[in-house]
């Protein structure tokens, strides 16, 4: 599952527009291309990006993401 999720994160990042960057606290701005490299390498920043996406998808799956909005 981890490899599949890594591929999902990579695909999501690939879909971002050219010139897009992500701001990561304690790291700074990471370009789309740098993010793709980090996710591929599964280094510290790549693992962080994967963990953030996993948390986001878990919130959606549990319904917590939209709690209060649709009530």
KOLTILO-50620 format. One record per residue: residue number from 1; x, y, z of N, C-alpha, C in turn. Coordinates in nm, 3 decimals, padded with zeros to 5 digits. Each point is the difference from the previous one (the first is absolute). Layout:
% KOLTILO-50620
NUM,X,Y,Z,X,Y,Z,X,Y,Z
...
% end
This chain:
% KOLTILO-50620
1,00.082,-00.120,00.000,-00.082,00.120,00.000,00.086,00.127,00.000
2,00.112,-00.003,00.070,00.084,00.119,00.008,00.052,00.041,-00.138
3,00.044,-00.098,-00.080,00.049,00.032,-00.134,-00.112,00.055,-00.087
4,-00.120,-00.058,00.016,-00.115,00.049,-00.076,-00.034,00.143,00.041
5,00.006,00.028,00.129,-00.030,00.135,00.046,00.108,00.098,-00.047
6,00.124,-00.043,00.001,00.109,00.084,-00.050,-00.027,00.035,-00.147
7,-00.044,-00.097,-00.078,-00.032,00.024,-00.141,-00.116,00.097,-00.014
8,-00.098,-00.011,00.089,-00.115,00.091,-00.002,00.045,00.144,00.029
9,00.085,00.017,00.101,00.052,00.132,00.033,00.081,00.055,-00.117
10,00.082,-00.082,-00.060,00.081,00.042,-00.114,-00.091,00.046,-00.115
11,-00.105,-00.076,-00.027,-00.092,00.035,-00.108,-00.073,00.130,00.031
12,-00.038,00.021,00.125,-00.067,00.124,00.039,00.094,00.118,-00.021
13,00.125,-00.016,00.039,00.097,00.108,-00.017,00.025,00.028,-00.149
14,00.004,-00.105,-00.080,00.020,00.018,-00.145,-00.111,00.084,-00.062
15,-00.119,-00.011,00.055,-00.115,00.072,-00.055,00.001,00.149,00.033
16,00.086,00.041,00.092,00.008,00.142,00.035,00.057,00.080,-00.116
17,-00.041,00.127,-00.011,00.051,00.081,-00.111,00.150,00.027,00.009
18,00.061,00.023,-00.115,00.143,00.033,-00.006,00.023,00.128,00.081
19,00.109,00.003,00.075,00.032,00.117,00.082,-00.062,-00.002,00.138
20,-00.078,-00.103,00.030,-00.066,-00.012,00.130,00.104,-00.033,00.107
21,-00.017,00.057,00.118,00.089,-00.034,00.111,-00.083,-00.026,00.125
22,00.058,-00.074,00.090,-00.063,-00.037,00.126,00.085,00.057,00.111
23,-00.062,00.069,00.094,00.072,00.055,00.114,-00.007,-00.099,00.115
24,00.117,-00.039,00.050,00.008,-00.097,00.109,00.069,00.068,00.117
25,-00.069,00.007,00.113,00.057,00.062,00.119,00.132,-00.065,00.038
26,00.100,00.083,00.028,00.131,-00.051,00.039,00.088,-00.039,-00.118
27,-00.059,-00.002,-00.119,00.074,-00.038,-00.121,00.002,00.117,-00.098
28,-00.114,00.062,-00.018,-00.014,00.108,-00.098,-00.081,-00.047,-00.118
29,00.013,00.073,-00.110,-00.074,-00.035,-00.121,00.069,-00.113,-00.075
30,-00.081,-00.092,-00.050,00.048,-00.114,-00.078,-00.076,00.005,-00.133
31,00.073,00.003,-00.109,-00.065,00.002,-00.131,-00.067,-00.134,-00.028
32,-00.089,00.003,-00.097,-00.067,-00.123,-00.042,00.104,-00.106,-00.037
33,00.101,00.041,-00.076,00.103,-00.094,-00.045,00.079,-00.056,00.118
34,00.033,00.087,00.096,00.071,-00.046,00.120,-00.087,-00.095,00.081
35,-00.129,00.031,00.012,-00.092,-00.086,00.074,-00.006,-00.138,-00.064
36,-00.007,-00.005,-00.132,-00.002,-00.128,-00.071,00.127,-00.080,00.029
37,00.115,00.068,00.001,00.127,-00.068,00.029,00.001,-00.054,00.143
38,-00.048,00.081,00.094,-00.002,-00.043,00.140,-00.093,-00.119,00.022
39,-00.116,00.002,-00.064,-00.094,-00.112,00.014,00.060,-00.126,-00.063
40,00.063,00.015,-00.115,00.064,-00.117,-00.064,00.110,-00.058,00.087
41,00.078,00.087,00.063,00.112,-00.045,00.084,-00.046,-00.049,00.137
42,-00.123,00.034,00.036,-00.053,-00.033,00.134,00.093,00.051,00.110
43,00.061,00.116,-00.026,00.087,00.059,00.102,-00.087,00.071,00.105
44,00.062,00.074,00.089,-00.073,00.062,00.110,-00.114,00.090,-00.049
45,00.027,00.083,-00.099,-00.103,00.089,-00.053,-00.105,-00.081,-00.076
46,00.042,-00.099,-00.076,-00.094,-00.086,-00.072,-00.093,-00.073,00.095
47,00.056,-00.052,00.110,-00.082,-00.069,00.099,-00.100,00.097,00.064
48,00.042,00.125,00.021,-00.090,00.100,00.056,-00.115,00.029,-00.096
49,00.031,00.018,-00.128,-00.104,00.025,-00.099,-00.098,-00.117,-00.008
50,00.051,-00.120,00.005,-00.085,-00.119,-00.002,-00.087,-00.006,00.125
51,00.058,00.031,00.115,-00.076,-00.003,00.127,-00.111,00.105,00.000
52,00.028,00.118,-00.054,-00.102,00.106,-00.006,-00.116,-00.045,-00.089
53,00.030,-00.056,-00.116,-00.106,-00.049,-00.088,-00.079,-00.113,00.065
54,00.070,-00.089,00.069,-00.068,-00.112,00.066,-00.097,00.055,00.105
55,00.045,00.098,00.077,-00.086,00.060,00.103,-00.121,00.067,-00.065
56,00.022,00.072,-00.109,-00.108,00.065,-00.072,-00.103,-00.102,-00.049
57,00.045,-00.107,-00.063,-00.091,-00.102,-00.049,-00.072,-00.072,00.115
58,00.070,-00.022,00.111,-00.064,-00.061,00.117,-00.112,00.088,00.054
59,00.021,00.132,00.001,-00.104,00.093,00.045,-00.121,-00.003,-00.092
60,00.026,-00.008,-00.130,-00.111,-00.010,-00.095,-00.075,-00.131,00.021
61,00.074,-00.109,00.011,-00.061,-00.133,00.016,-00.085,-00.008,00.126
62,00.047,00.060,00.108,-00.072,-00.008,00.127,-00.118,00.097,00.007
63,-00.005,00.096,-00.091,-00.106,00.099,00.004,00.035,00.124,00.080
64,00.114,-00.003,00.070,00.040,00.113,00.083,00.029,00.125,-00.083
65,00.043,-00.018,-00.122,00.036,00.114,-00.084,-00.118,00.093,-00.021
66,-00.117,-00.058,-00.012,-00.118,00.079,-00.032,-00.097,00.011,00.117
67,00.040,-00.045,00.118,-00.085,00.010,00.118,-00.029,00.147,00.027
68,-00.124,00.031,00.022,-00.038,00.137,00.027,-00.037,00.077,-00.124
69,00.054,-00.039,-00.114,-00.032,00.069,-00.125,-00.134,-00.048,-00.054
70,-00.021,-00.131,00.009,-00.123,-00.058,-00.058,-00.109,-00.024,00.103
71,00.031,00.029,00.126,-00.101,-00.025,00.106,-00.108,00.106,-00.002
% end
